Amino acid sequence: MMTKFIKQKDKQTQPTDTKTQIFCLVADKYNVDVDTLKPETPFIGTLGDSLDFVETIIATEREFQISFQDYESEQIHTIGDLVEYVAKKQKSAPQPVVQKKHLTFFQRIKIR
């Protein structure tokens, strides 16, 4: 899980939106200040090399519980590209089915 947190009003809280989580993950991975990162910041060259980028993809897969195909990760060049890709994957991911628990007659009586 992500180890970098955002300070808000002297409390450390884990970021909730996708963009903030990715920016924190990248800042933590490349050991840079999150304020210096922009959506157009390229991974390879500015932040690190191709091995660093692969490690970032793996960390993103673990953090967001998604998977990248090789051809998909080849299309990601900037932090903004990664944010868009993860947001798209999250929207297209099937929502978990919540199964209703079957209650017995006696359990239903207790609930009321």
C-alpha positions as CSV (number, residue, x, y, z in Angstrom):
1,M,0.0,0.0,0.0
2,M,1.0,3.6,-0.4
3,T,3.3,4.9,2.2
4,K,3.2,8.6,1.2
5,F,0.5,10.7,2.9
6,I,-0.8,14.2,2.3
7,K,-0.7,16.6,5.3
8,Q,-4.0,18.4,5.8
9,K,-4.5,20.6,8.8
10,D,-1.6,18.9,10.7
11,K,-3.2,15.5,10.3
12,Q,-1.9,12.8,8.0
13,T,-4.6,11.4,5.8
14,Q,-4.5,9.0,3.0
15,P,-5.5,10.6,-0.3
16,T,-8.9,9.5,-1.6
17,D,-9.1,10.6,-5.2
18,T,-7.3,8.8,-8.0
19,K,-5.2,11.8,-9.2
20,T,-3.9,12.6,-5.8
21,Q,-3.1,8.9,-5.0
22,I,-1.1,8.6,-8.3
23,F,0.7,11.8,-7.7
24,C,1.7,10.7,-4.2
25,L,2.7,7.2,-5.5
26,V,4.9,8.8,-8.1
27,A,6.4,11.3,-5.7
28,D,7.2,8.5,-3.2
29,K,8.6,6.2,-5.9
30,Y,10.9,8.9,-7.5
31,N,11.6,10.6,-4.2
32,V,10.5,14.0,-5.4
33,D,8.1,16.6,-3.9
34,V,4.5,16.1,-5.0
35,D,4.2,19.9,-5.7
36,T,6.9,19.6,-8.5
37,L,4.9,17.1,-10.4
38,K,2.5,18.1,-13.2
39,P,0.2,16.0,-15.4
40,E,2.6,16.6,-18.4
41,T,5.7,15.4,-16.5
42,P,7.1,12.4,-18.5
43,F,8.2,9.3,-16.6
44,I,11.2,8.4,-18.7
45,G,13.9,11.0,-18.9
46,T,12.6,13.5,-16.4
47,L,11.9,11.2,-13.5
48,G,13.9,8.1,-14.2
49,D,14.5,5.3,-16.7
50,S,12.4,2.6,-18.2
51,L,13.0,0.2,-15.2
52,D,11.7,2.9,-12.8
53,F,8.6,3.3,-15.1
54,V,8.0,-0.5,-15.0
55,E,8.2,-0.4,-11.2
56,T,5.8,2.5,-11.1
57,I,3.3,0.5,-13.2
58,I,3.6,-2.5,-10.9
59,A,3.1,-0.3,-7.8
60,T,0.0,1.2,-9.5
61,E,-1.4,-2.2,-10.3
62,R,-1.0,-3.1,-6.6
63,E,-2.4,0.1,-5.3
64,F,-5.5,0.2,-7.5
65,Q,-5.9,-3.6,-7.9
66,I,-5.9,-3.3,-11.7
67,S,-3.7,-4.9,-14.4
68,F,-1.9,-3.4,-17.4
69,Q,-1.4,-5.1,-20.7
70,D,2.0,-4.5,-22.3
71,Y,0.5,-2.6,-25.2
72,E,-1.5,-0.4,-22.7
73,S,1.5,0.5,-20.6
74,E,3.4,1.4,-23.8
75,Q,0.9,4.2,-24.4
76,I,1.5,5.8,-21.0
77,H,4.2,8.5,-21.2
78,T,3.2,11.1,-18.6
79,I,1.7,11.2,-15.2
80,G,-1.5,12.6,-16.7
81,D,-1.7,9.6,-19.0
82,L,-1.4,7.3,-16.0
83,V,-4.2,9.2,-14.2
84,E,-6.5,8.9,-17.2
85,Y,-5.8,5.2,-17.7
86,V,-6.4,4.3,-14.1
87,A,-9.6,6.4,-14.0
88,K,-10.8,4.6,-17.2
89,K,-10.0,1.2,-15.7
90,Q,-11.9,2.0,-12.5
91,K,-15.0,3.1,-14.4
92,S,-15.0,0.0,-16.6
93,A,-14.3,-2.4,-13.7
94,P,-17.4,-4.5,-12.8
95,Q,-18.9,-3.5,-9.5
96,P,-18.9,-6.2,-6.8
97,V,-22.1,-8.0,-6.4
98,V,-23.5,-7.7,-2.9
99,Q,-25.4,-10.8,-2.1
100,K,-28.1,-10.5,0.4
101,K,-27.8,-12.8,3.3
102,H,-30.6,-15.2,3.6
103,L,-32.1,-15.0,7.1
104,T,-34.0,-17.7,8.8
105,F,-37.4,-17.1,10.2
106,F,-36.0,-16.8,13.8
107,Q,-33.3,-14.3,12.7
108,R,-35.9,-12.1,11.0
109,I,-38.0,-12.1,14.2
110,K,-34.9,-11.0,16.2
111,I,-34.1,-8.1,13.8
112,R,-37.6,-6.5,14.3
